[in-house]
Structures are given as structure tokens and as C-alpha cells.
């Protein structure tokens, strides 16, 4: 019987998207302070996935890629 791989990564990535600012504020306060939070972060996961298409090893899951603004 083939082993079924559970997708345990997606819920974490979804939570990260929802709590992105809080996550950075808690774990990376210096990075959080360097970001201009008057602009909303944009997640570019689909663009990142296009760079690593599905291969012979099966589906690949891209990490989170966020575009943020720095103060001008």
C-alpha cells in the first residue's frame, strides 16, 4: 500500500499569511521595525512556484515569499 503524505505545511503557511506582521514583530523585531506597515504585504507564492515547476519527484511546495515596503 503506498504511503500517503499529509500536507502539514499548508496550514502553517496560511497562518503565517494571516499573522505575518505579528509573526515578524514577535520573532524578528528588528526586521519588523524596518518595514513600512502603512503598505500591506503582498504574498508572491504563485510567482515563486513558477520558478520551480512540478518535476519527476512530484508536486513541489514553494515557501512563502512576501513583498514588503521599506520607509522612503
C-alpha positions in Angstrom: 0.0 0.0 0.0 1.5 3.4 -1.0 2.3 5.8 1.8 0.0 8.9 1.8 1.9 12.1 2.5 -0.2 14.5 4.5 0.1 18.2 3.7 1.1 19.6 7.1 2.9 22.6 5.6 -0.1 24.5 4.1 -1.9 25.3 7.4 1.3 26.9 8.7 1.8 29.0 5.6 -1.9 30.1 5.7 -1.4 31.1 9.4 1.8 33.0 8.5 -0.1 35.0 5.8 -2.8 35.9 8.3 -0.5 36.8 11.2 2.5 38.0 9.1 3.1 41.3 10.9 2.6 39.8 14.3 4.9 37.0 13.5 7.7 39.3 12.5 7.1 41.6 15.5 7.4 38.6 17.9 10.3 36.7 16.3 12.2 39.3 14.2 11.6 42.7 15.9 14.5 44.4 14.0 13.0 43.3 10.7 9.5 44.4 11.8 10.8 47.9 12.7 12.5 48.2 9.2 9.2 47.7 7.3 6.7 50.4 6.4 3.5 48.8 7.7 1.3 51.6 6.1 1.6 49.4 3.0 0.2 45.9 3.1 2.5 42.9 2.5 1.9 41.1 -0.8 2.5 37.3 -0.9 4.1 36.1 -4.2 3.8 32.3 -3.7 2.4 31.7 -7.2 5.3 33.6 -8.8 7.8 31.6 -6.7 6.1 28.3 -7.7 6.5 29.2 -11.4 10.3 29.1 -10.9 10.2 25.5 -9.7 7.6 23.6 -11.8 6.4 20.1 -10.9 9.1 17.6 -11.6 9.6 13.9 -11.6 9.7 13.9 -7.8 6.0 15.1 -7.7 4.4 18.3 -6.6 6.7 20.9 -5.0 5.5 23.3 -2.4 7.0 26.8 -2.5 7.9 28.6 0.6 6.2 31.9 1.4 7.5 34.9 -0.4 6.4 38.3 0.8 6.9 41.7 -0.8 7.1 44.4 1.8 7.8 48.2 1.7 10.7 49.9 3.3 10.4 53.5 4.5 11.5 56.0 1.9 
